[in-house]
Each structure stands twice: as structure tokens, then as C-alpha cells.
Amino acid sequence: MSDIVIAVLTICCGCIICFSGYRFFRLSLALIGAAIGFIAGSMVADKLAPLFAPNEKIATLITVILFAAIFGGLAFWLYLKVLIVAATLYIGWWVYSDYRSVVMEAEAGKQIAALLIGLAAGALIGIAVYYMQKWTISLFTALVGARIISSVITPILYTQFLSGEAAQNIEQLALGTSFTGSMVQAGAVVVLIFTVFGFAHQVNIKDKK
């Protein structure tokens, strides 16, 4: 039940950021900060898991909530001052966590390179949003919101539909062959779709003002 609640809350936060990021940018930035805190808290809780026994689940929940609240609060309070840092950390983690599997069997240096590329991309996006607000804010929030939504939707979509026998049969009929894509590729498609719709929605609302 707790997993379902977290999934629903995650999708709700992702939709707010994706489709209303420009209108509620300060709130969106706080939610992005909370997402970073959730990731950081999960990592810390995972490392400290042996110390939490036998109350590991409760301690993990408290740790994650504490980190999410602190990071979200700081992002809301500091606002644009924290934007570049938030973008750097979030995009850096995104690229590293999603695409390191592509080079997982390669030497560790390439995994580090993937992290550095992600951090550099995040920094550039953060700087662009900081100095070129309006359209860049809409694009940035649409992209981040889409990624948050994808983190919940993609595993369900992939395991229930894209990797099953029925999906392969449909692909065979429609394409003449079965598409054997990975979850990373499916996630990229989901992010692209939501980013396009989220950005278009935000720009449309902004133009009406």
C-alpha cells in the first residue's frame, strides 16, 4: 500500500512540474529539491541499513522524508540561488542512473564519464534557466517533470505491455519483426512524449496571459 501511495504522489508531483512548472516555478523547484532529497535519503538509508535493524523500514522512511523535507525546503527558500546546483545534481543523477547500464560492462572510467557528462549537462541547463527565464523554465520543468513521471510509468509500461508475449505478437504484425528495446529506451520515449506535451501546454498558457 505504501508503494502505491508513493507512486501516486510521485506522479502528481511530476504532473505539477511538467505541466505547470512555469506558473508555479517556486513550488516546482521545491518539488525538484524534494526529489533530490528523496534520492539522497534513499542512498543514505541504504548505506546505514545494517544500523537500522530491526526497525529498518521505519528508519528508512524517516530518513527519506527528512532528506526530502530539508532539500525541498532549502530549494523553496533559496529559490533561484539554488537552481543551478539543483539542475546539476538532478540531471547528473538522471544520466548516471539511467544510462550507466549502457557502459556497465566497460571499465569504471566510462561510468565516471557518464556521471560527469550528466553533471555538465545539468549545469548548462541550470545556467540557461537562470539567465534565460520563461521558455527555458518551461522546457526545464517539462523535462524534469516528465522524468519523474517516467520513473513510475516506464517500469509498469515495460513489464506489463512492452516485454510481454502479446506485445511481441502486435509488433510482429505491425512491423514484421519484434522490437527488443530496453527499459532505458522505453523510458526515453516516455520522457520525450511528456516533455513535448508539458512544454506545449506551458507555452500555450503563457501566451494567453
C-alpha positions as CSV (number, residue, x, y, z in Angstrom):
1,M,0.0,0.0,0.0
2,S,2.8,2.4,0.9
3,D,4.4,1.8,-2.6
4,I,1.1,2.7,-4.3
5,V,0.8,5.9,-2.2
6,I,4.4,6.9,-3.1
7,A,3.8,6.1,-6.8
8,V,0.6,8.3,-6.9
9,L,2.3,11.2,-5.0
10,T,5.3,10.9,-7.4
11,I,3.1,11.1,-10.5
12,C,1.1,14.0,-9.0
13,C,4.3,16.0,-8.3
14,G,5.7,15.1,-11.7
15,C,2.5,16.4,-13.4
16,I,2.6,19.7,-11.5
17,I,6.2,20.2,-12.5
18,C,5.7,19.0,-16.1
19,F,2.5,20.9,-16.9
20,S,2.6,23.9,-14.6
21,G,6.3,24.4,-13.9
22,Y,6.5,27.9,-15.2
23,R,3.3,29.2,-13.5
24,F,4.3,27.6,-10.2
25,F,8.1,27.7,-10.6
26,R,9.0,28.2,-7.0
27,L,6.8,25.3,-5.9
28,S,8.2,23.2,-8.8
29,L,11.7,24.0,-7.7
30,A,10.8,22.9,-4.2
31,L,9.4,19.6,-5.5
32,I,12.6,19.1,-7.6
33,G,14.6,19.7,-4.4
34,A,12.4,17.2,-2.6
35,A,13.1,14.6,-5.4
36,I,16.8,15.2,-5.0
37,G,16.4,14.8,-1.2
38,F,14.4,11.6,-1.7
39,I,17.3,10.2,-3.8
40,A,19.9,11.3,-1.3
41,G,17.9,9.9,1.6
42,S,17.4,6.6,-0.1
43,M,21.2,6.3,-0.7
44,V,22.0,7.2,2.9
45,A,19.3,4.8,4.3
46,D,20.7,2.0,2.1
47,K,24.2,2.5,3.4
48,L,23.0,2.7,7.0
49,A,20.6,-0.2,6.7
50,P,22.6,-2.6,9.0
51,L,22.4,0.0,11.8
52,F,18.6,0.3,11.5
53,A,17.7,-3.3,12.1
54,P,15.2,-4.5,13.3
55,N,13.4,-1.2,12.5
56,E,14.9,-0.8,9.1
57,K,11.6,0.1,7.2
58,I,10.6,2.8,9.7
59,A,14.1,4.2,9.9
60,T,14.4,4.3,6.1
61,L,11.1,6.1,5.8
62,I,12.0,8.7,8.4
63,T,15.4,9.2,6.7
64,V,13.9,9.7,3.2
65,I,11.2,12.0,4.5
66,L,13.7,14.1,6.4
67,F,16.0,14.5,3.5
68,A,13.2,15.3,1.1
69,A,11.8,17.9,3.5
70,I,15.2,19.5,4.1
71,F,16.2,19.6,0.4
72,G,12.7,20.8,-0.7
73,G,12.6,23.5,2.0
74,L,16.1,24.8,1.0
75,A,15.1,24.8,-2.7
76,F,12.0,26.8,-1.9
77,W,13.7,29.2,0.4
78,L,16.8,29.8,-1.7
79,Y,14.8,29.8,-5.0
80,L,17.0,30.9,-7.9
81,K,20.1,30.8,-5.9
82,V,19.9,27.0,-5.7
83,L,18.7,26.5,-9.3
84,I,22.0,25.7,-11.0
85,V,23.0,23.3,-8.2
86,A,19.6,21.6,-8.3
87,A,19.7,21.2,-12.1
88,T,23.3,19.9,-12.0
89,L,22.6,17.3,-9.3
90,Y,19.3,16.1,-10.7
91,I,20.4,15.9,-14.4
92,G,23.7,14.4,-13.3
93,W,22.0,11.7,-11.3
94,W,19.5,11.1,-14.1
95,V,22.1,10.5,-16.8
96,Y,24.3,8.3,-14.5
97,S,21.4,6.2,-13.1
98,D,19.6,5.6,-16.4
99,Y,22.5,5.3,-18.9
100,R,25.3,3.9,-16.9
101,S,23.8,0.4,-17.8
102,V,24.9,1.0,-21.3
103,V,28.5,1.0,-20.3
104,M,28.1,-1.2,-17.2
105,E,30.4,-3.9,-18.6
106,A,33.0,-1.4,-19.6
107,E,35.7,-0.1,-17.4
108,A,34.8,2.2,-14.5
109,G,36.3,5.2,-16.2
110,K,33.4,5.3,-18.7
111,Q,30.8,5.1,-15.9
112,I,32.5,8.1,-14.3
113,A,32.5,9.8,-17.7
114,A,28.7,9.3,-17.9
115,L,28.3,11.0,-14.5
116,L,30.5,13.9,-15.5
117,I,28.5,14.3,-18.7
118,G,25.3,14.4,-16.7
119,L,26.7,17.0,-14.3
120,A,27.9,19.2,-17.1
121,A,24.5,18.9,-18.9
122,G,22.7,19.8,-15.7
123,A,25.0,22.8,-15.0
124,L,24.4,24.1,-18.6
125,I,20.7,23.7,-18.2
126,G,20.7,25.4,-14.8
127,I,22.7,28.4,-16.1
128,A,20.4,28.7,-19.2
129,V,17.3,28.7,-17.0
130,Y,18.9,31.2,-14.5
131,Y,19.8,33.7,-17.2
132,M,17.2,33.0,-19.8
133,Q,13.9,32.5,-17.9
134,K,10.5,32.0,-19.5
135,W,10.9,29.4,-22.3
136,T,13.8,27.7,-20.7
137,I,11.9,27.4,-17.4
138,S,9.0,25.8,-19.3
139,L,11.3,23.4,-21.1
140,F,13.4,22.6,-18.0
141,T,10.4,21.9,-15.8
142,A,8.6,19.9,-18.5
143,L,11.7,17.8,-18.9
144,V,12.2,17.2,-15.1
145,G,8.5,16.5,-14.6
146,A,8.5,14.1,-17.5
147,R,11.4,12.2,-15.9
148,I,9.7,12.0,-12.6
149,I,6.5,10.7,-14.2
150,S,8.6,8.2,-16.3
151,S,10.2,6.8,-13.1
152,V,6.8,5.4,-12.2
153,I,5.1,4.7,-15.6
154,T,8.1,3.2,-17.5
155,P,8.6,0.1,-15.3
156,I,4.9,-0.7,-15.4
157,L,4.6,0.0,-19.1
158,Y,7.6,-2.1,-19.9
159,T,6.9,-5.1,-17.8
160,Q,3.2,-5.2,-18.4
161,F,3.0,-4.4,-22.1
162,L,6.3,-3.9,-24.0
163,S,8.1,-7.0,-22.9
164,G,5.2,-9.5,-22.9
165,E,4.2,-12.1,-25.5
166,A,1.1,-10.1,-26.6
167,A,3.3,-7.0,-27.3
168,Q,5.7,-9.1,-29.3
169,N,2.8,-10.5,-31.4
170,I,1.5,-7.0,-32.1
171,E,5.0,-5.8,-33.1
172,Q,5.3,-8.8,-35.4
173,L,2.0,-8.0,-37.1
174,A,2.6,-4.2,-37.3
175,L,6.4,-4.1,-38.0
176,G,7.1,-7.6,-39.4
177,T,9.5,-8.1,-36.6
178,S,9.7,-7.9,-32.8
179,F,11.2,-4.8,-31.3
180,T,13.6,-5.8,-28.5
181,G,14.2,-2.5,-26.8
182,S,15.4,-2.0,-23.3
183,M,13.7,-0.2,-20.4
184,V,16.1,2.7,-20.9
185,Q,14.8,3.2,-24.4
186,A,11.2,2.9,-23.3
187,G,11.9,5.5,-20.6
188,A,13.5,7.9,-23.1
189,V,10.3,7.6,-25.3
190,V,8.0,8.3,-22.3
191,V,10.2,11.3,-21.2
192,L,10.1,12.7,-24.7
193,I,6.3,12.4,-25.1
194,F,5.6,14.0,-21.7
195,T,8.2,16.7,-22.3
196,V,6.7,17.7,-25.6
197,F,3.1,17.9,-24.2
198,G,4.2,19.5,-21.0
199,F,6.2,22.2,-22.8
200,A,3.5,22.9,-25.3
201,H,0.9,23.2,-22.5
202,Q,3.0,25.6,-20.5
203,V,3.8,27.8,-23.6
204,N,0.2,27.8,-24.5
205,I,-0.9,29.0,-21.1
206,K,1.9,31.6,-21.0
207,D,0.8,33.0,-24.4
208,K,-2.7,33.5,-23.2
209,K,-1.7,35.9,-20.4
